[in-house]
């Protein structure tokens, strides 16, 4: 495939905190699946949840959803839904019956079973930035996505233990022809990382190729692949009130093989959805449930999740806004509806800022904490997103990982434990009103692990920071990013599996890959 291929066969699997002693770029937290111990924030009372549910059911039964896929239309016709052209109407009893088959949680097992994930319950996993067409960094500024930049983001995705999923392309590599882009990108994803991967539902060939490549990289039989979730797709509705042909096609293909589908309407209040949050959420719920009902009818019990991407636009310019108070409330409200339907929830870590500045971080932090408050199980775009999803930035990726680690630390029981030792009456008695706690034994026994240790934040005072060069946060993040890329070693992959994967990619390229219009 490329010059890295031989090295990958020999690689020892170094990545993140798994690097040998003394060689790690940063001292990051170990790999874990975070568990959110908090009760969700619930802005709606029971009547509010019921009203939004009734609104969504009215949309589905009286207004309908456009299914721009003939196969999906025929399936819904057989299911007893009312079909008028491409419009599908379904009643509440049918929708709720279909939802009763959907699992409340499921696992996804990648080629490295140690990276298996639980999606659902109180578990919360983070996904890299996905799908921007452009990249930006301190050295090169803004530019169109390319394959080398794509690979850099894959290395960051593998390196950071707080990133659990290698989702969509972190940046679109436009220097590779669209017919074979998915083959090259998934080859890199499956060899530069050993984490869960994603398939874009953009045509039958792409979906089928990714499923087969995931199977080959894991050394699985067809039966083993189909027996449990190994990868997933995320589909978006075309708001308002439409599901397009390729997204439904890909979702149906994965559902038939028991692979998870996340259904995420993209509803911007004031543009593609009502200007009110309740109206936007009701529309989003209806669009999501329509597709989920289809998938459950096709394969009852197949793993699905409901996604929220409900935010608002800037009413002065029409530009999308993220991390707003309305975005936070919409995410929390959708969390309540997801629990009502007993479905796992996906949300996002997003912002509208153009560079990794203060706006970028407060908007992203608002988005991430809305995910925490809503009981989100899968957080898309958790690291690296800028300009409303049009830019991926490695500096922003590093800065976001700081926030993700802080969230993980916030979840740890050590931050709220109340044992006798934690209340520390003996230490309080020892120090009394005149002393300090730096030197007491209680502190000495715990100081190394008592508090979160930052990877990019600088906690020194101004004078110390100034003497050391007055380096701003994005500059520190840039240095970390460059060092990670320079020292990265890909995780090990079985040599036979790599050969099978390589042969498959070469064969599919020779066949022309996926059809395109150009």
VEXNU-129173 format. One record per atom (N, C-alpha, C, O): residue in one letter; x, y, z. Coordinates in steps of 0.2 Angstrom, whole numbers, plus 5000, padded with zeros to 4 digits. Atoms other than C-alpha are relative to their C-alpha. Layout:
N
AXYZ;...
END
This chain:
518
X500449945000;X500050005000;X500450065000;X500350114996;X499649945000;X501350135005;X500749985004;X500749925006;X499450014997;X503050145013;X500049985008;X500449955011;X500150024993;X502350125031;X499849925001;X499849905006;X500350064999;X501649955027;X500449945003;X500249915008;X499650054997;X503149845031;X500250025007;X500249975011;X499949984993;X503449945047;X499449985004;X499549965010;X500650024996;X501649915053;X500149925002;X499849915007;X500050074999;X501949725051;X500449995006;X500349945010;X499650024994;X503349735064;X499950055006;X500250045011;X500149954994;X502649875075;X499849965006;X499449915006;X500250034994;X502449835093;X499450035004;X499350015010;X500749984998;X500849925096;X500150065005;X499650085009;X499949944996;X501550085105;X499550054998;X499450064992;X500449955001;X500250215107;X499750035006;X499649995011;X500249974993;X499750335121;X500449985005;X501049975005;X499650024994;X500150275138;X500349934999;X500649915004;X499750075001;X500650105131;X500750014997;X501149964997;X499349995002;X502350185125;X500449975006;X500349975012;X499550024995;X503850115134;X500250055004;X500250115002;X499949954995;X504450195149;X500550064998;X501050044994;X499649955002;X505250365146;X499950034993;X500250084991;X500149985007;X504650385128;X499350034999;X499250064993;X500749975002;X502850455130;X500150075000;X500550105003;X500049935001;X502550625124;X499750045006;X500050095008;X500449974994;X501350665138;X499849955004;X499849895002;X500250044995;X500850585154;X499250005000;X498950035004;X500750005000;X499050545149;X499649955004;X500049905007;X500450054996;X497650455158;X499949934996;X500049934990;X500150075004;X497450265154;X499449994996;X498950034997;X500650025004;X496250195142;X499549975005;X499649935009;X500650024996;X494550175150;X499450014996;X499450054992;X500749985002;X492650175146;X499750045005;X499550015010;X500349964994;X492050325156;X499349985002;X498949964997;X500750014998;X490550295166;X499750075004;X500150095009;X500349934998;X489450455170;X499649985007;X499149955006;X500350024994;X488950445189;X499450055001;X499050035006;X500449954999;X487850595188;X499349994998;X499249954993;X500750005002;X485950605187;X499950054994;X500250114995;X500149965006;X485450685170;X499750075002;X499250075006;X500349945000;X484950865169;X499350004996;X499449984990;X500750015003;X483050865165;X499650065000;X499250075004;X500449935000;X482351035160;X499249984999;X498850035001;X500750025001;X480650945155;X499749965006;X500149925008;X500350044996;X479450885167;X499649944996;X499749944990;X500350055004;X478450725163;X499550024995;X499549994990;X500549975005;X477050825154;X500450034994;X500250024989;X499649985005;X478450905144;X500249954995;X500249954989;X499850065004;X479150745138;X499449974996;X499549964990;X500550035004;X477450675134;X499750054994;X499550024989;X500349955005;X476950835124;X500550004994;X500349994988;X499650005006;X478550825113;X499949934997;X499949924991;X500150075003;X478250635111;X499450004996;X499449984990;X500649995004;X476450675105;X500150044994;X499950024989;X499849965005;X477150805094;X500349964994;X500249964988;X499650045004;X478350685086;X499549944997;X499649934991;X500550055003;X476950545084;X499650044995;X499450004990;X500449975004;X475850675076;X500450014993;X500150014988;X499649985006;X477250725063;X500049934996;X499949934990;X499950065004;X477450535059;X499349974997;X499349954992;X500750035002;X475550495058;X499750044995;X499350024991;X500449955004;X474850655050;X500450034995;X500150054989;X499649975005;X476250735041;X500449964996;X500549964989;X499650055003;X477450595037;X500750024998;X500950084999;X499349995002;X479250575032;X500149984993;X499949934991;X499850025007;X479950575014;X500649955001;X501149965003;X499550065001;X480950405011;X500250004993;X499849984988;X499750005007;X481950434995;X500349944998;X500949944994;X499750065002;X482350254993;X499449954999;X499149935003;X500650055002;X481150134984;X500049945004;X499449915006;X500050064995;X481749984994;X499750015006;X499349975009;X500349994994;X481350065010;X499250025000;X498950005004;X500749995000;X479650125004;X499649934999;X499149935002;X500450075000;X479149944999;X500049965007;X499549935008;X500050034993;X479749885016;X499550035004;X499149995008;X500549964995;X478650015025;X499349984997;X498949985002;X500750025003;X477149975013;X499849935003;X499349925006;X500150074997;X477349785019;X499850015007;X499549975010;X500149994992;X477449845037;X499350035002;X499150035007;X500649974999;X475749925035;X499950085000;X499450115002;X500049935000;X476250105034;X499650034994;X499550004989;X500349965005;X475350235023;X500550034995;X500950074997;X499549975005;X476350275007;X499650044995;X499250014992;X500349965005;X475950414996;X500650034996;X500950084998;X499449985003;X477350434983;X500649985004;X500749925005;X499550014996;X478850454993;X499950015008;X500350005012;X500249984993;X477950505009;X499749945004;X499349905001;X500150064996;X477850375023;X499650035007;X499950075010;X500349984994;X476550395037;X499949935004;X499849885002;X500150064996;X476550275052;X499750025007;X499850085009;X500349984994;X475550265068;X500449995006;X500949955006;X499650004994;X476150275086;X500049935002;X500649915004;X499950074998;X475750095089;X500549964997;X500949925000;X499550035004;X476850035075;X500750025002;X501149985003;X499449974998;X478250155080;X500249975007;X500849955008;X499850034994;X478250095098;X500149935000;X500549915004;X499850075000;X478149915094;X500749994997;X501149955000;X499450015003;X479649935083;X500650025005;X501149995006;X499649974995;X480550035097;X500149945005;X500749945008;X499950054995;X480249895109;X500549944999;X500749915003;X499450055002;X481449775099;X500750035001;X501149995002;X499449975000;X482849895100;X500449995007;X500150015012;X499650014994;X484249855113;X500150075004;X500350125000;X499849944996;X484549985127;X500750015000;X501050075001;X499249995001;X486449955125;X500249944996;X499949894995;X499650055004;X487649855114;X500750025001;X500950075003;X499350005001;X489449825112;X500250014993;X499949984989;X499650005007;X490649855097;X500749985002;X501050015006;X499450034999;X492149755096;X500550004994;X500349974989;X499649995006;X493549815084;X500549945000;X500549895003;X499550065001;X495049705078;X500449995007;X500749935008;X499750014994;X495849735095;X499549995006;X499250045008;X500550004995;X494649665108;X500150035006;X499650055010;X499949954994;X495449765122;X499750074999;X499650105004;X500349935001;X494649915114;X499249994999;X498950044996;X500750015000;X492849845115;X499750065004;X499950085009;X500449954997;X491549975119;X499349985002;X499049944998;X500750004998;X489949985128;X499650064998;X499850125000;X500449945002;X488650105120;X499349995003;X498949955001;X500650004996;X487250135132;X500150015007;X500650015010;X499950004993;X486850145150;X500350075002;X500150125000;X499649944998;X487950265159;X500750014997;X501150064999;X499350005003;X489450235148;X500050064995;X499550084992;X499949945004;X490150385138;X500649994996;X501249994999;X499450015004;X491350365123;X500150064996;X499650094994;X499949945004;X492150505113;X500349984993;X500749934992;X499950015007;X492350505094;X500450064997;X500350124999;X499649955003;X493650605084;X499650054996;X499050034994;X500449955005;X493150755073;X499949964994;X500449924992;X500150045006;X492350685058;X499750054994;X499250084995;X500349975006;X492050755040;X500250074998;X499950094992;X499949945003;X492750925038;X500450004994;X500849954993;X499650005006;X493350965021;X500750045000;X501150034996;X499449964999;X494751085027;X500449985006;X500149955011;X499650004994;X496151085040;X500350065001;X500450114996;X499649944998;X497051215049;X500549995006;X500349955010;X499550004994;X498651225060;X500450065000;X500450104995;X499749944999;X499751355066;X500650014995;X500750074993;X499449995005;X501151325053;X499750014993;X499950054989;X500349995007;X500051305037;X499450034999;X499250044993;X500649965001;X498451395040;X499549964998;X499549894998;X500650045003;X496851345032;X500249974993;X500450014989;X499950035007;X496951225017;X499549944999;X499249925004;X500450065001;X495951085009;X500349945003;X500949935003;X499850064997;X496050915016;X500449964995;X500349964989;X499650045004;X497350795010;X500249945004;X500049935010;X499950074997;X497850615013;X500550005006;X500449975011;X499550004994;X499450655024;X499750035006;X499850015011;X500449974994;X498350765035;X499549955003;X499549955009;X500550054998;X497050635036;X500449955005;X500249935010;X499650054996;X498450505042;X500250035007;X500350005012;X499849974994;X499050635055;X499450005005;X499649985011;X500550004995;X497350645063;X499849935002;X499649925008;X500050074998;X497250455063;X500549985005;X500349945010;X499550024995;X498850445073;X499850045006;X499950015012;X500249974994;X498150575085;X499449965003;X499449955009;X500650044998;X496550475086;X500249935004;X500049925009;X499750064996;X497550315091;X500450025006;X500349985011;X499649984995;X498750405102;X499650015007;X499849995012;X500449984994;X497450475114;X499549955003;X499149934999;X500550054997;X496650355126;X499350035001;X498949995002;X500649974999;X495250475129;X499550004993;X499050024994;X500350005007;X494750455110;X499949924999;X500349884999;X500250075000;X493750285109;X499949984993;X499949914992;X500350025006;X493150285091;X500450044994;X500450104995;X499749975006;X494050315074;X499450014995;X499249974991;X500649995003;X492450395067;X500150014992;X500549984989;X499949985007;X492250475050;X500650034998;X501050045003;X499449975002;X493650555040;X500150065004;X499750115004;X499949944996;X494450685052;X500150064995;X499950124997;X500049955005;X494750785036;X499949964993;X500249914993;X500150035007;X494250745018;X500650004996;X500850064994;X499449995004;X495750695008;X499850004992;X499749954989;X500349995007;X495250774991;X500549984995;X500449984989;X499550025005;X496950724983;X499949924999;X500349904995;X500150075002;X496250544982;X499350004997;X498850034999;X500650005004;X494950504969;X499449975004;X499549925008;X500650034996;X493150474977;X499949934999;X499649905003;X500150075001;X493050304969;X500449965004;X500149905006;X499650054996;X494450234979;X500250035007;X500550005011;X499849964993;X494550364994;X499849955006;X500249955010;X500150044994;X493650245006;X500449945001;X500549925006;X499550064999;X494850105002;X500650025003;X500949995008;X499449984997;X496350205006;X499950025007;X500350015011;X500249974993;X495550295021;X499949945005;X500249945011;X500150054995;X494950135029;X500649955001;X500749935006;X499450044999;X496550045026;X500550035005;X500750005010;X499649964995;X497450185036;X499749995006;X500049985012;X500350004994;X496150185049;X500149935003;X500149935010;X499950074997;X496249995052;X500749985001;X500849935005;X499350024999;X498149995052;X500350055005;X500750035009;X499749954995;X498550155061;X499750005006;X499950035011;X500450004994;X497250125074;X499849935001;X499749894996;X500350064998;X496549975083;X499350015003;X499149975007;X500649984997;X494950065088;X499449984996;X499549974990;X500650015004;X493150045082;X500050054994;X500250114995;X500049965006;X492950115065;X499350014997;X498849974999;X500749975003;X491450195055;X500049994992;X500550004989;X500150005008;X490750175037;X499550064999;X499050065002;X500549965003;X489950315028;X499549974996;X499749924992;X500550035004;X488350265021;X499950044993;X499450084993;X500049965006;X488650345004;X500149954994;X500649964990;X500050045005;X488350204992;X500149935002;X500549925007;X499950074998;X488250014992;X500749985000;X500949945005;X499350035000;X490049984987;X500450025006;X500849985009;X499649974994;X490750095001;X499849965006;X500349945010;X500250034994;X489750015014;X500249935000;X500549905005;X499850075001;X490049835008;X500749995001;X501049955004;X499250005000;X491949875006;X500250015007;X500649975010;X499849984993;X492049945024;X499949945004;X500349925009;X500250064996;X491149795032;X500549944998;X500849915003;X499550055002;X492349675022;X500750015003;X501049975005;X499449994998;X493849765026;X500150005008;X500649975011;X500050014993;X493449775045;X500049925002;X500349905006;X500050074999;X493049585044;X500749974999;X501049935003;X499450025001;X494749555036;X500650025005;X501049985007;X499549974995;X495749665048;X500049965006;X500549965010;X500150044994;X495049565062;X500149935000;X500049895004;X499950075001;X495349395054;X499449965002;X499449915005;X500750034998;X493449355056;X499749964994;X499849984988;X500550035005;X492349235047;X499450044999;X499350095002;X500749965001;X490749305039;X499649995006;X499250035008;X500450024995;X489849215053;X500250045007;X499850065010;X499849964994;X490949295067;X499950074999;X499750115004;X500149935001;X490749465059;X499350025001;X499150065005;X500749984999;X488849455059;X499749985007;X499250005008;X500250024993;X488749375076;X500050065005;X499650055010;X500049944995;X489149545085;X500250064997;X500550064991;X499749945003;X489449725081;X500750015000;X501150005005;X499350005001;X491149755074;X500250074998;X500750104998;X499949935002;X490949935067;X499350034999;X498850005002;X500649974999;X489550055064;X499950054994;X500450074991;X500149945004;X488750195053;X499650055004;X499250035008;X500549944998;X487950365057;X499750024994;X500050044989;X500349975006;X486650425045;X499650065003;X499450075009;X500449944998;X485850595045;X499450014995;X499449994989;X500649985004;X484150645039;X500150074996;X500650104998;X499949945004;X483950785026;X499450045003;X498950055000;X500549964997;X482950905037;X499850064996;X500250094993;X500650034996;X481550945036;X499749944997;X499649944991;X500550065002;X480650775035;X500249964994;X499849944990;X499850055005;X481750675023;X500649965002;X501049985006;X499550054999;X482850525023;X500249994992;X499849974988;X499850005007;X483950515007;X500149924998;X500249885002;X499950075002;X484350354996;X500649975003;X500549925006;X499450034998;X486150325000;X500049985008;X500249935010;X500050014993;X485950345019;X499549945002;X499849905006;X500450064999;X484450225020;X500349944998;X500249895001;X499750065003;X485350105009;X500549975004;X500549915006;X499550024996;X486850095020;X499849985007;X500049935009;X500350024993;X485850085036;X499749945000;X499849895004;X500350065001;X484849945029;X500549945000;X500449895002;X499550055001;X486349845024;X500449995007;X500549935008;X499750024994;X487149865041;X499549975005;X499749925008;X500550034996;X485549825050;X499949934999;X499849895004;X500150075002;X485349665041;X500649955003;X500549895004;X499550044997;X487049605047;X500250025007;X500750005010;X499949994993;X486849665065;X500550055002;X500750055008;X499649954998;X487949815064;X499750065002;X499250084999;X500449944998;X487449975073;X500050064995;X500450074991;X500249945004;X486650125065;X499850055005;X499450045009;X500249944997;X486650295073;X499650054996;X499850064991;X500449955005;X485250405066;X500050075004;X499750085009;X499949944997;X485650585069;X499750064995;X500050084990;X500349955004;X484450715061;X500450075002;X500750085007;X499649944999;X485350885058;X499550064999;X499350084994;X500549955000;X484051015063;X500250065003;X500450075009;X499849934997;X484551195065;X499450045000;X499050064996;X500649964999;X483151295073;X500150064997;X500650104997;X500049935003;X482651445063;X500149994992;X500050034989;X499850015007;X483251365046;X499749934998;X499249934994;X500350075003;X482851175044;X499549975005;X499349925005;X500550024995;X481751165060;X499750065003;X499950125002;X500349944996;X480551275070;X500550045004;X501050015007;X499649964996;X481351415079;X500049995007;X500550015011;X500150014993;X480751355096;X500449935001;X500449894997;X499650064999;X481851215104;X499549945001;X499749894998;X500550064999;X480251105108;X499849984993;X499849924992;X500250025007;X479751115089;X500649974997;X500549924993;X499450035004;X481551075083;X500149935003;X500349894999;X499950064998;X481750935095;X499449954998;X499649894997;X500550055002;X480050855091;X500149984992;X500049924991;X499950025007;X480450865072;X500649955000;X500649904996;X499550055000;X482150785076;X499949935002;X500149884999;X500250074997;X481450645086;X499649964995;X499749904994;X500450045005;X480150605072;X500449984995;X500349924992;X499650025005;X481450605059;X500449945002;X500549894998;X499650064998;X482550485069;X499649945001;X499849884999;X500450064998;X481150365075;X499849974993;X499749914993;X500250035006;X480550345057;X500549954997;X500449904995;X499550045003;X482250275051;X500149945005;X500249885003;X499950054996;X482450175067;X499449955000;X499549895000;X500650055001;X480650095065;X500249964994;X500049904994;X499850045006;X481250045047;X500549955002;X500449895000;X499450044998;X482849965054;X499749945004;X499949885003;X500250054995;X481949875068;X499549954996;X499449894998;X500450045004;X480649805055;X500449954996;X500249894996;X499550055004;X482049735044;X500349955004;X500349895002;X499750054996;X482949655058;X499950025008;X500350055011;X500149984994;X482149665075;X500549985005;X500849935005;X499550004995;X483349695089;X500750024998;X501250025002;X499449975002;X484749765078;X500250065004;X499850105006;X499749944995;X485849895088;X499950064996;X500150074990;X500149935002;X485350075085;X500150055005;X500050035011;X500049944996;X485550245093;X499750064997;X499750064991;X500349945002;X484650405092;X500550065001;X500850065006;X499549955000;X485750555088;X499750075001;X499150084998;X500349935000;X485450745092;X500650044997;X501150044999;X499549945003;X486250885081;X499550065000;X499550094994;X500449945000;X484951015086;X500350065003;X500550065009;X499749944998;X485651185087;X499650064997;X499050054994;X500349945003;X485151365081;X500450034995;X501050024995;X499649965005;X485651485067;X500150075003;X499750095008;X499949934999;X486351655069;X499450044996;X499550044990;X500549975004;X484751755064;X500250064996;X499850084992;X499849945003;X485751895058;X500449984993;X500350014988;X499650025006;X486851795045;X499749934998;X499949924992;X500350065002;X485951625044;X500649945002;X500449895000;X499550054998;X487651535050;X499849965006;X499549985010;X500150054994;X487551385061;X500450035006;X500950055006;X499649994993;X487951415080;X500049945004;X499549905003;X499950064996;X488551285092;X500250025007;X500550075008;X499849994994;X488851275110;X499650065003;X499850095008;X500449944998;X487451405113;X499549975006;X499549915007;X500550024995;X486151395128;X499549964997;X499349915000;X500650045004;X484851335115;X500349934998;X499949884999;X499750065002;X486051195109;X500049955007;X499849905006;X499950044994;X486351135127;X499349985002;X499249925004;X500750024998;X484451135131;X499749954996;X499449904998;X500250055005;X484051045115;X500349935001;X500049885001;X499750064999;X485350915119;X499749965007;X499649905007;X500350034994;X484650885137;X499349984999;X499249925001;X500750025001;X482850875131;X500049944996;X499649894997;X500050065004;X483350745118;X500249945004;X500049895003;X499850064995;X484250645132;X499449985003;X499349925004;X500650024996;X482550645141;X499649954995;X499349904997;X500450045005;X481650575125;X500449944999;X500149894998;X499750075001;X483050445122;X499949965006;X499849905004;X500150044995;X482850385139;X499249975000;X499149925002;X500750025000;X480950385137;X499949944995;X499549894996;X500150055005;X481150275121;X500549945002;X500549894998;X499550054998;X482550175130;X500549984994;X500749934992;X499550015005;X483850205116;X500650045002;X500650095006;X499449964999;X485650255117;X500050064997;X499750074992;X500049935002;X486050435114;X500750024997;X501250015000;X499449965002;X487350525103;X499950074999;X499450094997;X500049935001;X487750705104;X500750024997;X501149984995;X499449985003;X489250815099;X500450055004;X500150085008;X499649954996;X490750925105;X500250054994;X500750044991;X500049965006;X490551065093;X500050085001;X499950105007;X500049934999;X490851255090;X500050034993;X500050004988;X500049965006;X490751395077;X500650044999;X500750074994;X499449965001;X492451465080;X500449984994;X500449924992;X499650015006;X493651485066;X500749985001;X501149954997;X499450024997;X495251455076;X500049985007;X499549995010;X500050024993;X495751375092;X500150055005;X500650055009;X500049944995;X495351525103;X499649995006;X499349945007;X500450004994;X494351565118;X499349984998;X499049945001;X500650025003;X492751555108;X499949934999;X499449895001;X500050075002;X493151385102;X500049965006;X499649915006;X500050054994;X493451315119;X499450015005;X499249965008;X500649994996;X491951395128;X499449974997;X499049945000;X500650035004;X490751335114;X500149935001;X499649895002;X499950075000;X491551165114;X499949975007;X499649925008;X500150024993;X491551155133;X499249995001;X499049955005;X500750014999;X489751195133;X499649944997;X499249915000;X500350065004;X489351065120;X500249935004;X499849895005;X499850064996;X490350935130;X499749995006;X499549935008;X500450004994;X489550975146;X499349994999;X498949965004;X500750025002;X487850965138;X500049934999;X499549905001;X500050085001;X488350785133;X500049975007;X499649925008;X500050034993;X488750745151;X499350015003;X499149965006;X500649994997;X487150825157;X499449964997;X498949955001;X500650045004;X486050735144;X500049935001;X499649894999;X499950075000;X486750565148;X500249974993;X500049914992;X499750025006;X487550555131;X500449945001;X500849935005;X499550065000;X488350385127;X500550004995;X501149974996;X499449995005;X489350435111;X500050074998;X499550104996;X499949935002;X490050605108;X500450014994;X501049994994;X499749995007;X490450645090;X500450065001;X500350115005;X499649945001;X491750775085;X500350025007;X500350085008;X499849984993;X492450775103;X500650035000;X500850065005;X499349965000;X494150835098;X500250024993;X500249984988;X499749975007;X494750945083;X499550044996;X499850064991;X500549975004;X493151025077;X500150085000;X500150115005;X500049935000;X493151205071;X499550024994;X499349984990;X500449975005;X492151325060;X499349964998;X499249954992;X500750035001;X490451235062;X500149934996;X499749914993;X499950065004;X491251075055;X500450004994;X500449954990;X499749995007;X492151145040;X500850005001;X501149994996;X499250014999;X493951135048;X500149955006;X499849955011;X499750044995;X494851005058;X500750035002;X501150054997;X499449974998;X496351075068;X500349955005;X500049935010;X499750044995;X497650965077;X500150045007;X500150015012;X499949964994;X497951105090;X499450005004;X499449985010;X500650014997;X496151105094;X499949935002;X499649925008;X500150074998;X496150915095;X500449995007;X500149965011;X499650004994;X497550925108;X499650045006;X499550015012;X500449964995;X496551065118;X499449965002;X499249965008;X500650034998;X494950965117;X500149945004;X499849925009;X499850064996;X495850805124;X500150025007;X500049985012;X499949984993;X496250905139;X499350015004;X499349985009;X500649994997;X494450945142;X499749935001;X499449915006;X500350074999;X493950755139;X500349975006;X500049935009;X499750034994;X495250705152;X499750035006;X499649995011;X500349974994;X494550825164;X499349985002;X499149965007;X500650034999;X492850755161;X500049935003;X499749915008;X499950064998;X493450585164;X500250005008;X500049965012;X499850004993;X494350635180;X499450025005;X499350005010;X500649984996;X492750725186;X499549945001;X499249945006;X500450064999;X491850555184;X500249965005;X499949925008;X499750054996;X493050465195;X499750015007;X499650075010;X500250004994;X492450415212;X500450045005;X500250075010;X499649964996;X493950495220;X499950075001;X500050105006;X500249934999;X493250665217;X499550025004;X499350075006;X500649984995;X491750645228;X499949945005;X499449945008;X500150054994;X492150495240;X500050035006;X500250095008;X500249974993;X491650525258;X500249955005;X499849955010;X499850054994;X492550385268;X500350045005;X500450105005;X499749974994;X493250425285;X500750034998;X500950095000;X499449975003;X494950445276;X500050064996;X500450104996;X500149945005;X494250565263;X499850065004;X500050125003;X500249944995;X493450675277;X500650035004;X500650095005;X499349984997;X495250675285;X499950045006;X500350095007;X500049974994;X494750725302;X500750005004;X500950055007;X499450004997;X496450675309;X500550054997;X500950085001;X499649955003;X497350785296;X499850075002;X500250115004;X500249934998;X496250935301;X500250015007;X500450075009;X499849994993;X496650905319;X500750015001;X500950055005;X499349995000;X498450885316;X500350074998;X500750105001;X499849945002;X498651045306;X499750065004;X500050115005;X500349954995;X497451145317;X499950074996;X499950074990;X500149945003;X497151335314;X500650044998;X500650094994;X499449965001;X498951395312;X500549974995;X500950004992;X499650035005;X499751265300;X499850004993;X499350044991;X500250015007;X499651215282;X500049924998;X500349885002;X500150075002;X499251045273;X500649974996;X500649924994;X499550035004;X500751035262;X500549955003;X500649904999;X499550054997;X501850945274;X499749945004;X500149905006;X500350054995;X500650835284;X500049944996;X500049934990;X500050075003;X500650645281;X499449994995;X499549954990;X500550015004;X498950645274;X500150024993;X499949994988;X499949975006;X499450755260;X500649964996;X500649954990;X499450045003;X501150665257;X499849944998;X500149914993;X500250065003;X500350505255;X499550004994;X499549954990;X500550005005;X499150565242;X500250054994;X499850054989;X500049955004;X499850715233;X500149994992;X500050024988;X499950025007;X500450625217;X499449994996;X499450004990;X500650025004;X498750565212;X499350045003;X498850035001;X500549974997;X497650685222;X499650044995;X498950054996;X500449955004;X497150805208;X500249984993;X500749954991;X499950015007;X497050805189;X500750034998;X500850095000;X499349975003;X498750835180;X499950024993;X499749974989;X500249985007;X498550935164;X500549984995;X501149964997;X499550015006;X499350895147;X500250064996;X500750064993;X499849945004;X499251065139;X499950065004;X500250125002;X500149944996;X498651185152;X500650025004;X501049985006;X499449974996;X499951295161;X499850035006;X499550095006;X500249974994;X499651325179;X500550045004;X500350065010;X499549964997;X501151425183;X499850085000;X499350094997;X500249934999;X501051615188;X500250034993;X500650014990;X499849975006;X501251745175;X500850014999;X501050004993;X499349995001;X503051785178;X500449934998;X500849944994;X499750075002;X503551595177;X499949994993;X500349964989;X500250015007;X502551585161;X500450044995;X500650024990;X499749965004;X503351735154;X500849994999;X501049994994;X499350025000;X505151685158;X500149944996;X500649934992;X499950065004;X504851515149;X499750024993;X499749974989;X500249995007;X504351605133;X499350034998;X499250044993;X500749985001;X502551665135;X499649974995;X499449994990;X500350045006;X501951525125;X499249995002;X499049975007;X500750015000;X500051525122;X499749934999;X500149894996;X500250075000;X498951375123;X500049974993;X500349914993;X500050045007;X498751335104;X500849994998;X500949944995;X499350015002;X500651355103;X500349935004;X500649895001;X499850064996;X500951225117;X499649944997;X500049884996;X500350055003;X499651115109;X500349984993;X500449924991;X499650025006;X500551125092;X500649965001;X500849924998;X499450034998;X502151075100;X499949925002;X500249884999;X500150074998;X501350915108;X499849964993;X500049914992;X500250035006;X500450875091;X500649984996;X500649924993;X499450015005;X502150885081;X500449945003;X500649905000;X499550054997;X503050775094;X499649935000;X499949884999;X500350065001;X501650645094;X500149974993;X500249914992;X500050025007;X501650635075;X500849974999;X500849924996;X499350025001;X503550625075;X500249935003;X500649895001;X499850064996;X503650485088;X499549944999;X499649895003;X500650055000;X502050385083;X500349934997;X500649934992;X499950075003;X502150195080;X499349975000;X499049975005;X500750035001;X500650105074;X499949945004;X500449915006;X500150064996;X499849965084;X500149944996;X500049944990;X499950075004;X500249785079;X499449984997;X498849994999;X500650045003;X499149695067;X500349944997;X500949934995;X499850065003;X499249515062;X500250004993;X499850034989;X499849995006;X500249495047;X499649974994;X499549994989;X500550035005;X499049375038;X499450044999;X499250054993;X500649955001;X497649495041;X500250064996;X499850084992;X499849945004;X498649635034;X500049984993;X499950024989;X499950025007;X499049535019;X499349994996;X499250014991;X500750005003;X497149495016;X499750064999;X499450074994;X500249935000;X496749675019;X500350034994;X499950064990;X499649975006;X498049735006;X499849974994;X499750014989;X500350035006;X497449604993;X499350034998;X499250044992;X500749985001;X495649654995;X500050084997;X499650094992;X500049935002;X496049844993;X500350004993;X500050044989;X499750005006;X497149814978;X499549974995;X499450004989;X500550035004;X495749704970;X499450054999;X499250064993;X500649955001;X494349834973;X500350064996;X499950094992;X499849945004;X495449974966;X500049984992;X499950014988;X500050025007;X495749864950;X499350004997;X499250014991;X500750005002;X493849844949;X499750074999;X499250074996;X500349935001;X493650034950;X499750035006;X499550095006;X500349974993;X493050054968;X499350014999;X498949974997;X500749985000;X491450144970;X499850044994;X500250094992;X500149965006;X490550224955;X499950075002;X499750095008;X500049934999;X490650414954;X499750034994;X499650004989;X500249965006;X489950554943;X500550034996;X500450064991;X499549975003;X491650604938;X500749965000;X501249984997;
END
